[in-house]
Amino acid sequence: MDRITVGLDFGTHQTKVCIENKADVNNPEYSFFPFKDLEGNDNYILPSIVQINSDNTLSYGFVDEKRAKYGKKFIIGRRPKFPQKISVPTEDLEPMPTKPAILNSAPPTSGEQLERYKKAQKSYDTQLNLWRNKNNSLKKKHKCAMKDAEATYQAELKEWYLWQNTSQVDYRMIYRYFKQSTFSDYNWNCSLSSSYLSIWYICYIIFCLEEKYGQNFAIQMGIPTGSDRFVQKKRRAVSILLTAYHLVEDVFKNDLERFLSTPVDELEKLTKTNLIQFSEEKKQEYGLLVFPEAYAALKSLTAQNKIETGMNIMVDIGGGTTDITFFTIENSCPKIHDYSSISYGLNYIIEKATPHLKDKFDIDLNLNIIDSQELSSVISSYYQKLRECCEDLVEKLVKSFSKTGYPTSTLTAALKKRPIVYSGGGSTYDFLRKPVSQFTDVIQINPKQWQGMNIKEISKLIDICPIVSTALGLAISEIHDDVELATTNDIFKNTKAADWKKERPCPRWVK
């Protein structure tokens, strides 16, 4: 029997599925799962959309907006509150200087006592002036902080009023961003649960997969997360997958038509009464593995040893999040030092650059139609957030490096002009692929990285390679989903400082 592994890249805006077939263990075959669009054509990218139709049934992925049910637009969030207190660091401010005892009485008329009095007065005046200067500086900082807070508050208030004023307008009940709300910090303001929408959407995908493969497959899914929250989010992802499986196989008995014809109210009730909590036993029974999306994207990059030795950053720009992996390649083997995820992607850029949009559910992910001046300002803000995340990852390394006993020059050389590898839908825009901090050698994933892998119909994937690469990485079967991080000692133990200083040739797969 064929050994099938499904790589499920459940994205904020679009979902990709890659299949690993290990009929030949030594030469696994990879193929991307085609979904049928409204015209019946194969498409390797399924929009992450759930629509409530006019008859209260649901459609998934490729939806006919003419069938959408209309509802009243809700108010977006609560009215913003102006911060009551602005904190300005005061730890550097010393207490007000204490007046010397000699100055508490009238000054002497002459002699040595007068000279001591004048000296003490001069010293005290100097200390007092220094203290006042520091105090005034803090007051200025506080004033600036208040001004910035006021500007932020007014911008938030303006946006709130914009949505408030359209709260009674009819809108198509087309839902996006439910994945981002389920796994990341996203302000979800819909009456329908984002977790339920995620479950139903995955149900649809499982129905499609079981129609072709029966139950002969195991799912490996990615989630946006940093290393500090991985376990918590993994448990949630497993619960969602288990619930989806339960609905498909036990509640709807693999009847896709019954699932699609079930009204949303009934589907809500069925889901509420059939939620499956995290279970390690059930997880193993279904062969479920859950990986950080940052790690999954890296797997496809390093599967064929097509990236050079040394320290690297990988940045996967998706619709809802950007996932960052800080890793090294040692002896053709990837070692992950740390990974993170920020809740900023293409949707953040679009929404901030076009706040006038009236319906957030209908945003088209096309940066080329946005005014260049507005776009430039927002991209600068986005890259500030990306830079901070990358620098945080590097800072962790710097802090631990002193404990290794290696000379500082080793680290300095290791972080000089290093590659930053871009993937995801955001990487298809040239102006989003930028150097960040020490990582100045900008690279985009391209099909040459896949050379040596047995990928079916690869010619059809050339244009979408950066978009589907994470799904490919997820499809590479693993025994477990415990992501082990390399320590600083692990990174440097077999490396001499001189090795990092060699001039690096351009990788063969980069053009």
ZAFI-631211 format. One record per residue (C-alpha): residue number from 1; x, y, z. Coordinates in nm, 3 decimals, decimal comma. Layout:
N
@nr=NUM; u=X; v=Y; w=Z
...
This chain:
511
@nr=1; u=0,000; v=0,000; w=0,000
@nr=2; u=0,129; v=0,348; w=-0,091
@nr=3; u=0,247; v=0,563; w=0,198
@nr=4; u=0,079; v=0,903; w=0,154
@nr=5; u=0,176; v=1,214; w=0,350
@nr=6; u=-0,027; v=1,533; w=0,302
@nr=7; u=0,149; v=1,866; w=0,351
@nr=8; u=-0,129; v=2,111; w=0,445
@nr=9; u=-0,029; v=2,476; w=0,420
@nr=10; u=-0,343; v=2,635; w=0,564
@nr=11; u=-0,295; v=3,001; w=0,478
@nr=12; u=-0,472; v=3,320; w=0,573
@nr=13; u=-0,562; v=3,402; w=0,214
@nr=14; u=-0,497; v=3,079; w=0,030
@nr=15; u=-0,426; v=2,716; w=0,106
@nr=16; u=-0,189; v=2,479; w=-0,070
@nr=17; u=-0,167; v=2,100; w=-0,041
@nr=18; u=0,128; v=1,885; w=-0,143
@nr=19; u=0,129; v=1,503; w=-0,153
@nr=20; u=0,427; v=1,279; w=-0,078
@nr=21; u=0,393; v=0,926; w=-0,215
@nr=22; u=0,649; v=0,684; w=-0,071
@nr=23; u=0,562; v=0,386; w=-0,285
@nr=24; u=0,934; v=0,398; w=-0,362
@nr=25; u=1,089; v=0,481; w=-0,024
@nr=26; u=1,421; v=0,574; w=-0,182
@nr=27; u=1,264; v=0,810; w=-0,435
@nr=28; u=0,944; v=0,963; w=-0,297
@nr=29; u=0,717; v=1,135; w=-0,546
@nr=30; u=0,571; v=1,479; w=-0,478
@nr=31; u=0,262; v=1,627; w=-0,639
@nr=32; u=0,042; v=1,926; w=-0,563
@nr=33; u=-0,324; v=1,858; w=-0,504
@nr=34; u=-0,553; v=2,023; w=-0,762
@nr=35; u=-0,879; v=2,180; w=-0,647
@nr=36; u=-1,162; v=2,245; w=-0,891
@nr=37; u=-1,251; v=2,609; w=-0,950
@nr=38; u=-1,598; v=2,731; w=-1,056
@nr=39; u=-1,523; v=2,649; w=-1,422
@nr=40; u=-1,409; v=2,297; w=-1,335
@nr=41; u=-1,042; v=2,373; w=-1,397
@nr=42; u=-0,760; v=2,242; w=-1,176
@nr=43; u=-0,604; v=2,496; w=-0,943
@nr=44; u=-0,322; v=2,426; w=-0,697
@nr=45; u=-0,423; v=2,720; w=-0,479
@nr=46; u=-0,752; v=2,715; w=-0,285
@nr=47; u=-0,869; v=3,055; w=-0,154
@nr=48; u=-0,915; v=3,051; w=0,224
@nr=49; u=-1,275; v=3,166; w=0,200
@nr=50; u=-1,601; v=3,044; w=0,350
@nr=51; u=-1,923; v=3,189; w=0,215
@nr=52; u=-2,275; v=3,167; w=0,354
@nr=53; u=-2,507; v=3,125; w=0,058
@nr=54; u=-2,855; v=3,272; w=0,025
@nr=55; u=-3,004; v=2,932; w=0,122
@nr=56; u=-2,791; v=2,927; w=0,443
@nr=57; u=-2,560; v=2,656; w=0,313
@nr=58; u=-2,184; v=2,712; w=0,294
@nr=59; u=-1,935; v=2,716; w=0,008
@nr=60; u=-1,558; v=2,688; w=0,037
@nr=61; u=-1,262; v=2,820; w=-0,159
@nr=62; u=-1,389; v=2,911; w=-0,505
@nr=63; u=-1,721; v=3,075; w=-0,421
@nr=64; u=-1,986; v=3,225; w=-0,644
@nr=65; u=-2,043; v=3,568; w=-0,489
@nr=66; u=-2,380; v=3,593; w=-0,666
@nr=67; u=-2,503; v=3,321; w=-0,427
@nr=68; u=-2,380; v=3,501; w=-0,115
@nr=69; u=-2,622; v=3,584; w=0,163
@nr=70; u=-2,638; v=3,947; w=0,273
@nr=71; u=-2,628; v=4,060; w=0,633
@nr=72; u=-2,589; v=4,381; w=0,833
@nr=73; u=-2,236; v=4,502; w=0,886
@nr=74; u=-2,126; v=4,491; w=1,245
@nr=75; u=-1,933; v=4,756; w=1,436
@nr=76; u=-1,561; v=4,692; w=1,419
@nr=77; u=-1,437; v=4,666; w=1,776
@nr=78; u=-1,485; v=4,897; w=2,069
@nr=79; u=-1,424; v=5,268; w=2,063
@nr=80; u=-1,050; v=5,330; w=2,110
@nr=81; u=-0,943; v=5,462; w=2,449
@nr=82; u=-0,682; v=5,729; w=2,496
@nr=83; u=-0,401; v=5,603; w=2,721
@nr=84; u=-0,444; v=5,763; w=3,063
@nr=85; u=-0,080; v=5,738; w=3,158
@nr=86; u=0,229; v=5,753; w=2,942
@nr=87; u=0,526; v=5,583; w=3,098
@nr=88; u=0,868; v=5,743; w=3,053
@nr=89; u=1,173; v=5,566; w=3,203
@nr=90; u=1,295; v=5,743; w=3,517
@nr=91; u=1,552; v=5,499; w=3,646
@nr=92; u=1,835; v=5,733; w=3,540
@nr=93; u=1,694; v=6,027; w=3,736
@nr=94; u=1,866; v=6,064; w=4,072
@nr=95; u=1,685; v=6,208; w=4,375
@nr=96; u=1,697; v=6,586; w=4,411
@nr=97; u=2,037; v=6,679; w=4,557
@nr=98; u=2,035; v=6,731; w=4,932
@nr=99; u=2,152; v=7,075; w=5,043
@nr=100; u=2,470; v=7,052; w=5,253
@nr=101; u=2,427; v=7,138; w=5,621
@nr=102; u=2,661; v=7,437; w=5,589
@nr=103; u=2,414; v=7,608; w=5,353
@nr=104; u=2,124; v=7,586; w=5,597
@nr=105; u=2,255; v=7,882; w=5,792
@nr=106; u=2,357; v=8,235; w=5,704
@nr=107; u=2,691; v=8,260; w=5,521
@nr=108; u=2,994; v=8,354; w=5,726
@nr=109; u=3,121; v=8,711; w=5,682
@nr=110; u=3,484; v=8,627; w=5,613
@nr=111; u=3,773; v=8,393; w=5,642
@nr=112; u=3,811; v=8,023; w=5,580
@nr=113; u=3,449; v=7,949; w=5,679
@nr=114; u=3,327; v=8,177; w=5,399
@nr=115; u=3,544; v=8,004; w=5,142
@nr=116; u=3,407; v=7,662; w=5,246
@nr=117; u=3,055; v=7,804; w=5,226
@nr=118; u=3,110; v=7,943; w=4,873
@nr=119; u=3,265; v=7,613; w=4,759
@nr=120; u=2,972; v=7,415; w=4,898
@nr=121; u=2,721; v=7,656; w=4,735
@nr=122; u=2,892; v=7,626; w=4,397
@nr=123; u=2,901; v=7,246; w=4,415
@nr=124; u=2,535; v=7,232; w=4,520
@nr=125; u=2,427; v=7,470; w=4,240
@nr=126; u=2,610; v=7,254; w=3,985
@nr=127; u=2,441; v=6,935; w=4,111
@nr=128; u=2,104; v=7,108; w=4,118
@nr=129; u=2,139; v=7,232; w=3,759
@nr=130; u=2,237; v=6,886; w=3,637
@nr=131; u=1,937; v=6,737; w=3,814
@nr=132; u=1,703; v=7,000; w=3,666
@nr=133; u=1,841; v=6,936; w=3,314
@nr=134; u=1,773; v=6,563; w=3,348
@nr=135; u=1,427; v=6,636; w=3,481
@nr=136; u=1,352; v=6,873; w=3,193
@nr=137; u=1,475; v=6,614; w=2,945
@nr=138; u=1,233; v=6,360; w=3,088
@nr=139; u=0,952; v=6,614; w=3,067
@nr=140; u=1,031; v=6,666; w=2,699
@nr=141; u=1,031; v=6,289; w=2,641
@nr=142; u=0,696; v=6,264; w=2,816
@nr=143; u=0,558; v=6,549; w=2,603
@nr=144; u=0,675; v=6,375; w=2,284
@nr=145; u=0,527; v=6,045; w=2,403
@nr=146; u=0,196; v=6,217; w=2,472
@nr=147; u=0,202; v=6,377; w=2,127
@nr=148; u=0,268; v=6,038; w=1,962
@nr=149; u=-0,007; v=5,878; w=2,171
@nr=150; u=-0,248; v=6,151; w=2,068
@nr=151; u=-0,167; v=6,100; w=1,698
@nr=152; u=-0,211; v=5,722; w=1,728
@nr=153; u=-0,537; v=5,767; w=1,917
@nr=154; u=-0,680; v=6,009; w=1,660
@nr=155; u=-0,589; v=5,772; w=1,374
@nr=156; u=-0,754; v=5,479; w=1,553
@nr=157; u=-1,058; v=5,689; w=1,635
@nr=158; u=-1,093; v=5,803; w=1,274
@nr=159; u=-1,079; v=5,443; w=1,152
@nr=160; u=-1,332; v=5,337; w=1,417
@nr=161; u=-1,576; v=5,609; w=1,312
@nr=162; u=-1,535; v=5,501; w=0,949
@nr=163; u=-1,654; v=5,152; w=1,028
@nr=164; u=-1,908; v=5,272; w=1,284
@nr=165; u=-2,079; v=5,485; w=1,023
@nr=166; u=-2,117; v=5,187; w=0,790
@nr=167; u=-2,236; v=4,945; w=1,060
@nr=168; u=-2,587; v=4,922; w=0,912
@nr=169; u=-2,479; v=4,866; w=0,554
@nr=170; u=-2,554; v=4,534; w=0,389
@nr=171; u=-2,251; v=4,319; w=0,315
@nr=172; u=-2,190; v=3,984; w=0,154
@nr=173; u=-2,137; v=3,712; w=0,412
@nr=174; u=-1,798; v=3,608; w=0,278
@nr=175; u=-1,546; v=3,523; w=0,549
@nr=176; u=-1,169; v=3,551; w=0,531
@nr=177; u=-0,896; v=3,580; w=0,795
@nr=178; u=-1,050; v=3,304; w=1,010
@nr=179; u=-0,722; v=3,116; w=1,007
@nr=180; u=-0,530; v=3,419; w=1,128
@nr=181; u=-0,784; v=3,477; w=1,403
@nr=182; u=-0,761; v=3,112; w=1,508
@nr=183; u=-0,383; v=3,099; w=1,542
@nr=184; u=-0,261; v=3,459; w=1,566
@nr=185; u=-0,346; v=3,794; w=1,723
@nr=186; u=-0,622; v=3,918; w=1,496
@nr=187; u=-0,926; v=4,116; w=1,606
@nr=188; u=-1,214; v=3,893; w=1,494
@nr=189; u=-1,548; v=4,074; w=1,504
@nr=190; u=-1,779; v=3,825; w=1,335
@nr=191; u=-2,065; v=3,646; w=1,503
@nr=192; u=-1,945; v=3,316; w=1,358
@nr=193; u=-1,656; v=3,154; w=1,546
@nr=194; u=-1,327; v=3,175; w=1,355
@nr=195; u=-1,235; v=2,831; w=1,496
@nr=196; u=-1,557; v=2,682; w=1,357
@nr=197; u=-1,489; v=2,835; w=1,016
@nr=198; u=-1,136; v=2,686; w=1,026
@nr=199; u=-1,278; v=2,344; w=1,117
@nr=200; u=-1,536; v=2,349; w=0,836
@nr=201; u=-1,281; v=2,469; w=0,581
@nr=202; u=-1,045; v=2,184; w=0,675
@nr=203; u=-1,342; v=1,945; w=0,665
@nr=204; u=-1,390; v=2,039; w=0,301
@nr=205; u=-1,023; v=1,969; w=0,226
@nr=206; u=-1,037; v=1,631; w=0,404
@nr=207; u=-1,347; v=1,541; w=0,200
@nr=208; u=-1,154; v=1,621; w=-0,120
@nr=209; u=-0,851; v=1,420; w=-0,007
@nr=210; u=-1,052; v=1,116; w=0,105
@nr=211; u=-1,237; v=1,115; w=-0,225
@nr=212; u=-0,904; v=1,043; w=-0,396
@nr=213; u=-0,699; v=0,859; w=-0,131
@nr=214; u=-0,961; v=0,710; w=0,100
@nr=215; u=-0,825; v=0,721; w=0,454
@nr=216; u=-0,478; v=0,621; w=0,344
@nr=217; u=-0,293; v=0,941; w=0,432
@nr=218; u=-0,152; v=1,137; w=0,725
@nr=219; u=-0,165; v=1,517; w=0,752
@nr=220; u=0,131; v=1,739; w=0,841
@nr=221; u=0,013; v=2,096; w=0,895
@nr=222; u=0,192; v=2,426; w=0,959
@nr=223; u=0,093; v=2,697; w=1,208
@nr=224; u=0,222; v=3,052; w=1,256
@nr=225; u=0,407; v=3,062; w=1,584
@nr=226; u=0,727; v=3,147; w=1,763
@nr=227; u=0,921; v=2,893; w=1,964
@nr=228; u=0,778; v=3,027; w=2,290
@nr=229; u=0,413; v=2,948; w=2,200
@nr=230; u=0,456; v=2,642; w=1,981
@nr=231; u=0,324; v=2,377; w=2,222
@nr=232; u=0,009; v=2,576; w=2,304
@nr=233; u=-0,077; v=2,645; w=1,940
@nr=234; u=0,009; v=2,289; w=1,835
@nr=235; u=-0,248; v=2,150; w=2,079
@nr=236; u=-0,509; v=2,385; w=1,935
@nr=237; u=-0,423; v=2,282; w=1,578
@nr=238; u=-0,449; v=1,913; w=1,667
@nr=239; u=-0,790; v=1,972; w=1,829
@nr=240; u=-0,914; v=2,146; w=1,513
@nr=241; u=-0,784; v=1,867; w=1,288
@nr=242; u=-0,934; v=1,595; w=1,510
@nr=243; u=-1,271; v=1,772; w=1,514
@nr=244; u=-1,263; v=1,808; w=1,135
@nr=245; u=-1,186; v=1,437; w=1,093
@nr=246; u=-1,465; v=1,346; w=1,337
@nr=247; u=-1,720; v=1,555; w=1,149
@nr=248; u=-1,617; v=1,413; w=0,811
@nr=249; u=-1,596; v=1,046; w=0,905
@nr=250; u=-1,826; v=0,998; w=1,204
@nr=251; u=-2,093; v=1,271; w=1,177
@nr=252; u=-2,132; v=1,307; w=0,799
@nr=253; u=-2,009; v=0,954; w=0,715
@nr=254; u=-1,792; v=1,084; w=0,428
@nr=255; u=-2,100; v=1,229; w=0,254
@nr=256; u=-1,975; v=1,554; w=0,100
@nr=257; u=-2,312; v=1,647; w=-0,050
@nr=258; u=-2,481; v=1,618; w=0,290
@nr=259; u=-2,207; v=1,836; w=0,442
@nr=260; u=-2,248; v=2,104; w=0,174
@nr=261; u=-2,628; v=2,103; w=0,202
@nr=262; u=-2,632; v=2,143; w=0,583
@nr=263; u=-2,750; v=2,493; w=0,691
@nr=264; u=-2,503; v=2,698; w=0,889
@nr=265; u=-2,717; v=2,701; w=1,206
@nr=266; u=-2,733; v=2,321; w=1,212
@nr=267; u=-2,363; v=2,296; w=1,131
@nr=268; u=-2,286; v=2,520; w=1,429
@nr=269; u=-2,486; v=2,294; w=1,662
@nr=270; u=-2,324; v=1,978; w=1,526
@nr=271; u=-1,977; v=2,127; w=1,569
@nr=272; u=-2,045; v=2,251; w=1,923
@nr=273; u=-2,157; v=1,905; w=2,036
@nr=274; u=-1,877; v=1,720; w=1,856
@nr=275; u=-1,567; v=1,919; w=1,947
@nr=276; u=-1,266; v=1,694; w=2,005
@nr=277; u=-1,012; v=1,813; w=2,260
@nr=278; u=-0,640; v=1,754; w=2,221
@nr=279; u=-0,544; v=1,392; w=2,267
@nr=280; u=-0,195; v=1,254; w=2,213
@nr=281; u=-0,346; v=0,911; w=2,155
@nr=282; u=-0,587; v=1,043; w=1,889
@nr=283; u=-0,307; v=1,250; w=1,735
@nr=284; u=-0,099; v=0,936; w=1,687
@nr=285; u=-0,398; v=0,736; w=1,565
@nr=286; u=-0,454; v=0,980; w=1,279
@nr=287; u=-0,081; v=1,034; w=1,220
@nr=288; u=-0,113; v=1,409; w=1,270
@nr=289; u=0,199; v=1,623; w=1,288
@nr=290; u=0,201; v=2,000; w=1,338
@nr=291; u=0,505; v=2,217; w=1,260
@nr=292; u=0,584; v=2,588; w=1,285
@nr=293; u=0,532; v=2,742; w=0,942
@nr=294; u=0,878; v=2,894; w=0,965
@nr=295; u=1,028; v=2,546; w=1,006
@nr=296; u=0,815; v=2,400; w=0,727
@nr=297; u=0,929; v=2,662; w=0,479
@nr=298; u=1,290; v=2,587; w=0,570
@nr=299; u=1,247; v=2,212; w=0,504
@nr=300; u=1,178; v=2,266; w=0,137
@nr=301; u=1,471; v=2,504; w=0,110
@nr=302; u=1,728; v=2,264; w=0,251
@nr=303; u=1,588; v=1,932; w=0,131
@nr=304; u=1,837; v=1,911; w=-0,154
@nr=305; u=2,131; v=2,086; w=0,009
@nr=306; u=2,107; v=2,386; w=-0,223
@nr=307; u=2,200; v=2,654; w=0,025
@nr=308; u=2,545; v=2,736; w=0,146
@nr=309; u=2,707; v=2,676; w=0,481
@nr=310; u=2,673; v=2,943; w=0,745
@nr=311; u=2,413; v=3,161; w=0,915
@nr=312; u=2,095; v=3,250; w=0,732
@nr=313; u=1,752; v=3,404; w=0,783
@nr=314; u=1,443; v=3,279; w=0,602
@nr=315; u=1,142; v=3,509; w=0,573
@nr=316; u=0,807; v=3,365; w=0,460
@nr=317; u=0,569; v=3,655; w=0,381
@nr=318; u=0,213; v=3,526; w=0,384
@nr=319; u=-0,123; v=3,695; w=0,374
@nr=320; u=-0,174; v=3,721; w=0,750
@nr=321; u=0,166; v=3,656; w=0,905
@nr=322; u=0,536; v=3,670; w=0,832
@nr=323; u=0,733; v=3,371; w=0,961
@nr=324; u=1,106; v=3,401; w=1,029
@nr=325; u=1,361; v=3,125; w=1,078
@nr=326; u=1,717; v=3,185; w=1,200
@nr=327; u=1,923; v=2,885; w=1,095
@nr=328; u=2,264; v=2,757; w=0,991
@nr=329; u=2,375; v=2,498; w=0,743
@nr=330; u=2,647; v=2,271; w=0,870
@nr=331; u=2,772; v=1,976; w=0,668
@nr=332; u=2,467; v=2,011; w=0,438
@nr=333; u=2,238; v=1,978; w=0,740
@nr=334; u=2,007; v=2,258; w=0,862
@nr=335; u=2,026; v=2,357; w=1,228
@nr=336; u=1,750; v=2,584; w=1,353
@nr=337; u=1,864; v=2,830; w=1,614
@nr=338; u=1,527; v=3,000; w=1,663
@nr=339; u=1,208; v=3,093; w=1,481
@nr=340; u=0,933; v=3,346; w=1,521
@nr=341; u=0,613; v=3,478; w=1,365
@nr=342; u=0,467; v=3,828; w=1,346
@nr=343; u=0,100; v=3,904; w=1,274
@nr=344; u=0,184; v=4,123; w=0,977
@nr=345; u=0,165; v=4,017; w=0,615
@nr=346; u=0,010; v=4,131; w=0,290
@nr=347; u=-0,323; v=4,204; w=0,455
@nr=348; u=-0,155; v=4,443; w=0,702
@nr=349; u=0,012; v=4,632; w=0,417
@nr=350; u=-0,308; v=4,654; w=0,214
@nr=351; u=-0,539; v=4,753; w=0,499
@nr=352; u=-0,303; v=5,023; w=0,627
@nr=353; u=-0,238; v=5,161; w=0,279
@nr=354; u=-0,608; v=5,160; w=0,187
@nr=355; u=-0,807; v=5,238; w=0,506
@nr=356; u=-1,093; v=5,371; w=0,292
@nr=357; u=-1,197; v=5,019; w=0,195
@nr=358; u=-1,549; v=4,962; w=0,321
@nr=359; u=-1,551; v=4,584; w=0,328
@nr=360; u=-1,247; v=4,410; w=0,475
@nr=361; u=-1,370; v=4,075; w=0,347
@nr=362; u=-1,340; v=4,185; w=-0,014
@nr=363; u=-0,979; v=4,301; w=-0,013
@nr=364; u=-0,786; v=4,194; w=-0,322
@nr=365; u=-0,425; v=4,099; w=-0,248
@nr=366; u=-0,274; v=4,311; w=-0,522
@nr=367; u=-0,017; v=4,564; w=-0,407
@nr=368; u=0,032; v=4,697; w=-0,760
@nr=369; u=-0,302; v=4,882; w=-0,755
@nr=370; u=-0,218; v=5,084; w=-0,441
@nr=371; u=-0,092; v=5,441; w=-0,458
@nr=372; u=0,288; v=5,424; w=-0,449
@nr=373; u=0,327; v=5,699; w=-0,188
@nr=374; u=0,082; v=5,533; w=0,054
@nr=375; u=0,241; v=5,195; w=-0,011
@nr=376; u=0,593; v=5,320; w=0,055
@nr=377; u=0,501; v=5,456; w=0,398
@nr=378; u=0,327; v=5,134; w=0,506
@nr=379; u=0,608; v=4,911; w=0,377
@nr=380; u=0,855; v=5,114; w=0,584
@nr=381; u=0,641; v=5,046; w=0,891
@nr=382; u=0,618; v=4,676; w=0,801
@nr=383; u=0,992; v=4,642; w=0,763
@nr=384; u=1,051; v=4,811; w=1,095
@nr=385; u=0,848; v=4,530; w=1,256
@nr=386; u=1,033; v=4,265; w=1,052
@nr=387; u=1,370; v=4,419; w=1,141
@nr=388; u=1,285; v=4,419; w=1,511
@nr=389; u=1,191; v=4,051; w=1,497
@nr=390; u=1,510; v=3,952; w=1,311
@nr=391; u=1,724; v=4,157; w=1,548
@nr=392; u=1,556; v=3,993; w=1,847
@nr=393; u=1,653; v=3,651; w=1,711
@nr=394; u=2,012; v=3,764; w=1,656
@nr=395; u=2,025; v=3,928; w=2,000
@nr=396; u=1,944; v=3,595; w=2,164
@nr=397; u=2,246; v=3,448; w=1,985
@nr=398; u=2,470; v=3,737; w=2,088
@nr=399; u=2,370; v=3,704; w=2,454
@nr=400; u=2,447; v=3,333; w=2,461
@nr=401; u=2,766; v=3,359; w=2,253
@nr=402; u=2,979; v=3,489; w=2,539
@nr=403; u=2,930; v=3,159; w=2,719
@nr=404; u=3,086; v=2,953; w=2,438
@nr=405; u=3,446; v=3,062; w=2,486
@nr=406; u=3,488; v=3,146; w=2,116
@nr=407; u=3,652; v=3,475; w=2,016
@nr=408; u=3,417; v=3,763; w=1,930
@nr=409; u=3,566; v=3,776; w=1,580
@nr=410; u=3,405; v=3,438; w=1,508
@nr=411; u=3,057; v=3,576; w=1,559
@nr=412; u=3,132; v=3,901; w=1,378
@nr=413; u=3,250; v=3,711; w=1,073
@nr=414; u=2,960; v=3,468; w=1,092
@nr=415; u=2,705; v=3,751; w=1,072
@nr=416; u=2,868; v=3,948; w=0,791
@nr=417; u=2,674; v=3,985; w=0,464
@nr=418; u=2,466; v=3,675; w=0,523
@nr=419; u=2,177; v=3,550; w=0,304
@nr=420; u=1,813; v=3,639; w=0,369
@nr=421; u=1,588; v=3,398; w=0,181
@nr=422; u=1,235; v=3,506; w=0,092
@nr=423; u=0,935; v=3,283; w=0,024
@nr=424; u=0,555; v=3,310; w=0,034
@nr=425; u=0,316; v=3,522; w=-0,168
@nr=426; u=0,478; v=3,845; w=-0,049
@nr=427; u=0,811; v=3,741; w=-0,199
@nr=428; u=0,664; v=3,766; w=-0,550
@nr=429; u=0,684; v=4,145; w=-0,516
@nr=430; u=1,036; v=4,269; w=-0,591
@nr=431; u=0,998; v=4,571; w=-0,362
@nr=432; u=0,921; v=4,348; w=-0,061
@nr=433; u=1,247; v=4,154; w=-0,088
@nr=434; u=1,485; v=4,374; w=0,108
@nr=435; u=1,802; v=4,325; w=0,314
@nr=436; u=1,746; v=4,324; w=0,689
@nr=437; u=2,023; v=4,416; w=0,936
@nr=438; u=2,329; v=4,193; w=0,873
@nr=439; u=2,140; v=3,980; w=0,621
@nr=440; u=2,215; v=4,166; w=0,300
@nr=441; u=2,238; v=3,887; w=0,040
@nr=442; u=1,875; v=3,881; w=-0,080
@nr=443; u=1,753; v=3,553; w=-0,229
@nr=444; u=1,411; v=3,434; w=-0,346
@nr=445; u=1,318; v=3,066; w=-0,356
@nr=446; u=1,296; v=2,947; w=-0,716
@nr=447; u=1,244; v=2,610; w=-0,893
@nr=448; u=1,618; v=2,537; w=-0,910
@nr=449; u=1,598; v=2,462; w=-0,538
@nr=450; u=1,374; v=2,164; w=-0,621
@nr=451; u=1,628; v=2,000; w=-0,853
@nr=452; u=1,683; v=1,642; w=-0,746
@nr=453; u=1,331; v=1,602; w=-0,605
@nr=454; u=1,080; v=1,385; w=-0,788
@nr=455; u=0,805; v=1,646; w=-0,843
@nr=456; u=0,523; v=1,575; w=-1,090
@nr=457; u=0,428; v=1,837; w=-1,348
@nr=458; u=0,693; v=2,075; w=-1,219
@nr=459; u=0,661; v=2,292; w=-1,532
@nr=460; u=0,316; v=2,403; w=-1,410
@nr=461; u=0,460; v=2,524; w=-1,080
@nr=462; u=0,737; v=2,757; w=-1,192
@nr=463; u=0,541; v=3,080; w=-1,142
@nr=464; u=0,399; v=2,979; w=-0,803
@nr=465; u=0,711; v=2,813; w=-0,661
@nr=466; u=0,761; v=3,066; w=-0,374
@nr=467; u=0,391; v=3,036; w=-0,285
@nr=468; u=0,373; v=2,655; w=-0,265
@nr=469; u=0,720; v=2,586; w=-0,120
@nr=470; u=0,590; v=2,564; w=0,238
@nr=471; u=0,337; v=2,297; w=0,137
@nr=472; u=0,623; v=2,102; w=-0,022
@nr=473; u=0,824; v=2,127; w=0,299
@nr=474; u=0,526; v=2,006; w=0,502
@nr=475; u=0,483; v=1,706; w=0,273
@nr=476; u=0,832; v=1,574; w=0,350
@nr=477; u=0,739; v=1,303; w=0,599
@nr=478; u=0,871; v=1,316; w=0,953
@nr=479; u=0,859; v=1,073; w=1,244
@nr=480; u=0,765; v=1,337; w=1,503
@nr=481; u=0,690; v=1,709; w=1,527
@nr=482; u=0,920; v=1,807; w=1,812
@nr=483; u=1,132; v=2,085; w=1,666
@nr=484; u=1,469; v=2,086; w=1,839
@nr=485; u=1,659; v=2,412; w=1,848
@nr=486; u=2,036; v=2,417; w=1,808
@nr=487; u=2,233; v=2,579; w=2,089
@nr=488; u=2,507; v=2,831; w=2,026
@nr=489; u=2,763; v=2,560; w=2,097
@nr=490; u=2,596; v=2,337; w=1,840
@nr=491; u=2,625; v=2,608; w=1,577
@nr=492; u=2,994; v=2,680; w=1,629
@nr=493; u=3,143; v=2,360; w=1,765
@nr=494; u=3,278; v=2,236; w=1,431
@nr=495; u=3,349; v=2,574; w=1,284
@nr=496; u=3,667; v=2,778; w=1,277
@nr=497; u=3,656; v=3,154; w=1,250
@nr=498; u=3,850; v=3,139; w=0,926
@nr=499; u=3,574; v=2,933; w=0,766
@nr=500; u=3,326; v=3,220; w=0,802
@nr=501; u=3,559; v=3,472; w=0,641
@nr=502; u=3,593; v=3,294; w=0,308
@nr=503; u=3,435; v=3,478; w=0,017
@nr=504; u=3,106; v=3,308; w=-0,056
@nr=505; u=3,024; v=3,216; w=-0,417
@nr=506; u=2,670; v=3,274; w=-0,541
@nr=507; u=2,465; v=2,955; w=-0,491
@nr=508; u=2,410; v=2,756; w=-0,811
@nr=509; u=2,035; v=2,782; w=-0,782
@nr=510; u=2,022; v=3,160; w=-0,754
@nr=511; u=1,994; v=3,386; w=-1,055
